[in-house]
Amino acid sequence: MPGRTTAPHGRSSSRYARALAAAVVATAALVTAANAVPAHATDPRPTPAVSEGRVRGG
């Protein structure tokens, strides 16, 4: 049929399988990155205290 733009029914399942596999790989990469141990500083000196966010003045 001329002008047909969709894939035949037999090929759509492989397209979905590839999309699902890509989603699983992307999710695994994000979970791995989120659980990665952050790098530690080589200098063990403590950092100065950070302001508590209170605004002074009036």
Phi and psi in degrees as GROMACS dihedral restraints (atoms count N, CA, C in turn):
[ dihedral_restraints ]
;  ai    aj    ak    al  type     phi  dphi    fc
    3     4     5     6     1   -67.0    20    10
    4     5     6     7     1   144.0    20    10
    6     7     8     9     1    87.0    20    10
    7     8     9    10     1     0.9    20    10
    9    10    11    12     1   -75.7    20    10
   10    11    12    13     1   127.9    20    10
   12    13    14    15     1  -111.3    20    10
   13    14    15    16     1   -12.2    20    10
   15    16    17    18     1   -90.9    20    10
   16    17    18    19     1   153.7    20    10
   18    19    20    21     1   -75.5    20    10
   19    20    21    22     1   154.1    20    10
   21    22    23    24     1   -61.4    20    10
   22    23    24    25     1   158.8    20    10
   24    25    26    27     1   -60.1    20    10
   25    26    27    28     1   -30.3    20    10
   27    28    29    30     1   -68.2    20    10
   28    29    30    31     1   -29.0    20    10
   30    31    32    33     1   -91.5    20    10
   31    32    33    34     1   -16.8    20    10
   33    34    35    36     1   -66.6    20    10
   34    35    36    37     1   -30.5    20    10
   36    37    38    39     1   -67.7    20    10
   37    38    39    40     1   -35.5    20    10
   39    40    41    42     1   -69.6    20    10
   40    41    42    43     1   -32.6    20    10
   42    43    44    45     1   -64.4    20    10
   43    44    45    46     1   -44.5    20    10
   45    46    47    48     1   -65.7    20    10
   46    47    48    49     1   -37.8    20    10
   48    49    50    51     1   -64.1    20    10
   49    50    51    52     1   -41.3    20    10
   51    52    53    54     1   -65.8    20    10
   52    53    54    55     1   -40.1    20    10
   54    55    56    57     1   -65.0    20    10
   55    56    57    58     1   -41.0    20    10
   57    58    59    60     1   -65.4    20    10
   58    59    60    61     1   -42.8    20    10
   60    61    62    63     1   -62.4    20    10
   61    62    63    64     1   -40.7    20    10
   63    64    65    66     1   -65.4    20    10
   64    65    66    67     1   -38.1    20    10
   66    67    68    69     1   -66.4    20    10
   67    68    69    70     1   -39.4    20    10
   69    70    71    72     1   -65.7    20    10
   70    71    72    73     1   -43.0    20    10
   72    73    74    75     1   -64.4    20    10
   73    74    75    76     1   -42.4    20    10
   75    76    77    78     1   -64.5    20    10
   76    77    78    79     1   -41.2    20    10
   78    79    80    81     1   -64.5    20    10
   79    80    81    82     1   -42.5    20    10
   81    82    83    84     1   -63.2    20    10
   82    83    84    85     1   -39.0    20    10
   84    85    86    87     1   -65.8    20    10
   85    86    87    88     1   -41.0    20    10
   87    88    89    90     1   -67.1    20    10
   88    89    90    91     1   -41.1    20    10
   90    91    92    93     1   -64.9    20    10
   91    92    93    94     1   -41.8    20    10
   93    94    95    96     1   -63.0    20    10
   94    95    96    97     1   -42.9    20    10
   96    97    98    99     1   -66.4    20    10
   97    98    99   100     1   -37.1    20    10
   99   100   101   102     1   -69.6    20    10
  100   101   102   103     1   -30.3    20    10
  102   103   104   105     1   -94.8    20    10
  103   104   105   106     1     2.6    20    10
  105   106   107   108     1   -67.1    20    10
  106   107   108   109     1   143.8    20    10
  108   109   110   111     1   -75.4    20    10
  109   110   111   112     1   127.5    20    10
  111   112   113   114     1   -67.1    20    10
  112   113   114   115     1   151.6    20    10
  114   115   116   117     1   -68.6    20    10
  115   116   117   118     1   142.7    20    10
  117   118   119   120     1   -96.0    20    10
  118   119   120   121     1   147.3    20    10
  120   121   122   123     1   -71.0    20    10
  121   122   123   124     1   145.8    20    10
  123   124   125   126     1   -79.2    20    10
  124   125   126   127     1   -20.9    20    10
  126   127   128   129     1   -97.1    20    10
  127   128   129   130     1   113.8    20    10
  129   130   131   132     1   -78.4    20    10
  130   131   132   133     1     4.0    20    10
  132   133   134   135     1   -64.1    20    10
  133   134   135   136     1   141.7    20    10
  135   136   137   138     1   -71.1    20    10
  136   137   138   139     1   152.0    20    10
  138   139   140   141     1   -87.4    20    10
  139   140   141   142     1   155.3    20    10
  141   142   143   144     1   -63.2    20    10
  142   143   144   145     1   153.7    20    10
  144   145   146   147     1   -63.9    20    10
  145   146   147   148     1   143.3    20    10
  147   148   149   150     1   -96.4    20    10
  148   149   150   151     1   143.4    20    10
  150   151   152   153     1   -58.2    20    10
  151   152   153   154     1   147.0    20    10
  153   154   155   156     1   -81.3    20    10
  154   155   156   157     1     3.4    20    10
  156   157   158   159     1    90.5    20    10
  157   158   159   160     1     5.5    20    10
  159   160   161   162     1   -79.0    20    10
  160   161   162   163     1   138.8    20    10
  162   163   164   165     1  -102.7    20    10
  163   164   165   166     1   128.0    20    10
  165   166   167   168     1  -102.0    20    10
  166   167   168   169     1   156.1    20    10
  168   169   170   171     1   117.6    20    10
  169   170   171   172     1   176.2    20    10
